[in-house]
């Protein structure tokens, strides 16, 4: 463990709540302590109310906040006196508890308090920290874990057997902690759940957390269970996997009932775990801590038999739903993790962000499992305990807060010419609708176009078959499949009459505007066939297809040929459910080829101001890249579900076209 406390940094946080924010962020910064909303912290502060009466308030981490980025507004202020009264009740249902916590806050705009609020209240310390430290879980989740935990901590920590979080856990701790705590007690271990530390200052509580977790790490190291086997000799497969990945993603999405992003992690660490001879036993014990199940499901899929996994999950639900704490409706039966000897670890979610969260959680779970195995044998909680948390309404509420998913949630689009103009606008329109986007462009700026989990920018010369195939391989590993294709990349070598048109210029234009798109269509077709909601393709054509102009022979001919290629694709791919439509934009002036100088020159040629030249169409309306992109995105959506082979102008009305 590394103690990250810094006096200079700490001086920038003011007051007791400010220091609570600081040390909470220190804990959240270390993924071996907490992951993605896990853990919680609190501080008890005496302060006056509006009428001047002083009372003690528990500021506890609010639901939905991540410790790494928490702010003062992320802590829920709850009246301590009432919390201590609640702790003395014989029983309190989850809905009642939530209501009582919400109605006894001092700030109505605060987030819902943590489900462990009452537990924080009954611990007689000013600052309380709670993490799900990997090292502690590697000890508790073993055969004989409780005895090992007591051996490590002695009087330093009270050890509490596993009880489901919430009121029952708070009641148990209220009964056992005062009876078992000693003068030197600085923490509390919840078996198969996590660890608490506490103190009179934020620094002391944080320091004690680091000390307690370090003790677990030292114990593991002393029992040859800390350092994991080397993996440098393990070869990473370089065979194409996109077809198999897309097929697997389609099957899992079908089982879920909605499309999902699937990320492939074929690093040495993931491959080594997936290739263990005992992976079918170790991985099927259960998660490191039960709250992970709402993200990861209880078990990963080992191999590729999705139907068998679905059947097993339904049986799991049937076994435990009748005795559940509250009536339960079965969630989707699709896995969120796949362990495969060739693919390594695949993780799934309704978005790239969610799939990445699952990956983070299971990467740490693999460490916990392997260390616990070395220590004496990994042992997770019984499946009934996992079920109770997976179907616990208070945990499910965290997932429901996201509301209805965007229209392209779980789907992936590939956009060519993505670094500028219409292509860049298409990327933005698709991201706004929830899609993951693979952006290709010869301009290296595409790589850093968006710093988001759901965008992958790849520098790619689309005229190179090898480069296109490599880009597709990388894109499918990142997102699992392909649902939509936007063919936008092209060049406009205008201003040359046929009599002066050089063969090399003709061939270059055809190569980029036509041949490259044939390559992309051919290589993407097998992937689009596997799209859970069927594939869609939109070709960015040109007004020059129905109404060519002088001096643009190569451009007009290449776009016309591409248009015919798209029409044939619509005919051929209809049997696969793939929709193919074409947009014909014109006079889109916010693209790279239209510099201020070129615009001024063309406006002068027509004898009108630049602003008037931009609106030189029937509707007297300026057409922008975003206008084209928005229609391209909509044509991939449900409104155009019954449309294929269409050619739609986006030009404000061109007299020659009309």
PyMOL commands that set and color helices and strands:
alter all, ss='L'
color gray80, all
select helices_A, chain A and resi 7-10+15-29+67-69+72-74+80-87+94-103+117-122+134-140+145-156+167-180+202-222+242-256+268-274+279-282+290-296+306-321+352-375+383-390+393-400+421-432+444-448+465-479+498-500+503-528+553-576+596-606+610-614+625-635+638-640
alter helices_A, ss='H'
color red, helices_A
select strands_A, chain A and resi 40-48+54-61+75-79+127-131+157-160+187-190+194-199+261-265+301-302+337-340+344-349+412-416+436-441+455-459+484-487+536-540+579-585+647-650
alter strands_A, ss='S'
color yellow, strands_A
deselect
rebuild
show_as cartoon
